Amino acid sequence: MLYFKSPVRFVAVVWLSLACVAPALADAPISLQIGGQFPQQTNARNAGGDAQYDLGLNYDFINAPVVPIQASFQFDDANGTNHGGSLNAFGFGLAGRLTTPLYAGMGLSVYHITANLAYPGAPSVTGTGIGTNIFAGDRFLSLPGGVNFSLQATYRQLPALGGINASSIGVGLRVQL
């Protein structure tokens, strides 16, 4: 018999075990996420503000009913302004996630980043590079037909350009349609 020193560990092990063997839930193929991103670097906050709006759109193209993993095309866009400065990061790529009620996933995208610092005479920085996002969420409402609502946390790691690193931590509402 297994012995756990902490009831929290026991619950975590049981929950993870059930999540790994649970059958995939019926998911709608399109999901939309709306929320906020919070840049971690001072230069990124100076350009785009302490909080930026974030919009994500995914289209699922592989649904394996036996394995609870979903693959999708993803679009990710975050924008913000700060006293005359601006920061925009948008990307297209691929993502994969678990489809159990508490899900986690990762995406790999090509991001285009444009930053304008709010300082007089500061140059505009524009570039393209590979970025990732790691996300986890919890489905809190499921409606008939595969419509689901989730709260999702995301960490976006983006390429640094011209001394501006637009990587951020975010939270949002995810709706599957």
N, C-alpha and C positions, 0 to 999 in steps of 0.2 A: 504494500500500500504506500502511495506517495504521501509525504508529509510536507506541508507548507507552513512556514513560520508566520506568514501574513495572510489574512483572508483576502486582501486586495490582490496578492499574487495568484491565489487560487481562482478568484473570479476572472482575472485577466487570462489565465491559462485556459479556463473553460470557455470563455467568450471567444478567444482566438481560435481554439479548436473547432468550435461550432461555426465560426465565420468562414474557416477554410474548407469545410465540408458541406456547407449549406448550398442548395441548388441556386443557380442564378435566378434572380427575380426578373420578371418581365419589365424591360426598360423600353422607353420610347427612344427612337434613334437620334433625336435632336435634343441637345441640352443648351441652355442659355444661363450664363452666370453673370450677375450684376453685383458689384460690391466696391470696396475700397482697397487701395494698395498704399502701403506706407514705406517710402524709400528709407534705406538704412544709412546712406552716405550723405554727409552735409552738403556737398556740391549738388547732388541730385535733389535734395530738399530745397536748396536755394533756387534751382531752376524750376521745379515742378510743384513745390509746396510740400507740406508735411503729410498731406493726404491727397491721393489722386483717385479718380473714378476708374473702375476696371470693368471691362466687358469681355466675356469669353463666349465662344460658340463652338460646340463640338458636334460632329456628325459621325455616329457609330457605323462602321462598315464591317466589323466582324463580331458576331455574337455566338459564342460557343456555349450551348445550353448545358453541357456536362461540366465544363470548367467555368467558374464564376469570374471570367476575365472578359473585358470589353475593350476593343481597339477602336480608335476614332481619329478622324482628321480634326485638327483644332485651329482656331483663330483666337488670338489673345491681343487685347488692346488696352493700354493704360495711358491716361492723359492727365496732366495737371498744369496749373499756372501758379505763379507766385510773384506778385509785384512787378509785372513786365517780363518775367522769365517764363519759360515753358519747357515741358518735358513730355515727349510722346514716344512710346515703345509699342510696336505692334509686331506680331509674328504669326507665321503659318507653320504647322508641323503635324506630328503624329503623337498620340497619347495612348496610354493603356491604363486601365483601372479595374479593381475588383468591383463586382456589382452587388455585393452583399449590402445590407442596410448601412453598416459602418464601412466606408470604402476608402481606399487609398490608391494613388496612382502617380504616374510621372509622364511628362511630355517633353519632347525634344523639338525645337522649332528654330527657324531662321527668323531673327528679329531685325527690324529696322528701327533705329533709335535716332531721334532728333532732339537736341537740347539747346536752349538759349538761356544763358545765365542772366540774372536780373541786374547785372552790373553795367554801367555805361561803357560802351566800347568792347564788351566781352564778345568773343567770336561765337558763332553758331557751330555746334558739333553735330555731325551727321555721319552715320555709319551703319553697316550691316554685319551681323555675326550670329553665331550659334548660341542659343540660350536654353535653359531647362526650367521646368516648373514641377514642383513636387506638391501634391495636394492630398488632403484627407477631409472627409466630410461624413456627416451623419444624416441619413434620410429620416425626416420627422413626419412626413405625410405622403401617403400613396393614394392616388385616386384611380378609379377604374380606367382601363385603356392604357395603362403604363405611365400616366402623368405622376411625377414624383417631385417633391420639394425637399431640398437638403440645405444645410448650413455647411459651408466649405471653407477651410483655411488653406492658403497657398503660399509657398515660398518660390519666388521667381529669381533665378540667378541669370543675369544678363551680362553680356560683354561690356567691359569698361571702354569708353571712348573719350579721348581728350581729357582725361582726369575726372570724368563723370561716370559713376557706376550706378546704374538705375535699378539694381537688384532691390527687391522689396518683399515685404510680408503683407499678406492681404487676407481679408475675410469677405465672404459674399453669400448671396442666396443663389442656389442652383436650381433651375426648373427644367425638368425633362418633358418635352412636348411630343 
